């Protein structure tokens, strides 16, 4: 091969190598910049979503507090009504038991009197 051709090919190869290296470095730098931009965008989007989630959770928590308060008030109302009803039923039962005891005493006294009359009549007949 001719020396001049060899030098030409080496110079061309060196120039292509330098151009390829520059182009590769430029593409690498562009890719890195794009990746950093995408990462920053992704981070900003994630932070926005986190903030939105916190706000949404706060609203839900406040609503739940309100609902729990309503349930607690309803439970207290039911408890008060139940306490009153139990008291009323206890009074009614006490009254009913008192009447039943009075009837039993009356029946027992009446029966006792009748048995005594029968026993007396039996004694006098003998």
HELIX and SHEET records of a PDB file:
HELIX    1   1 UNK A    3  UNK A  125  1                                 123    
END                                                                             
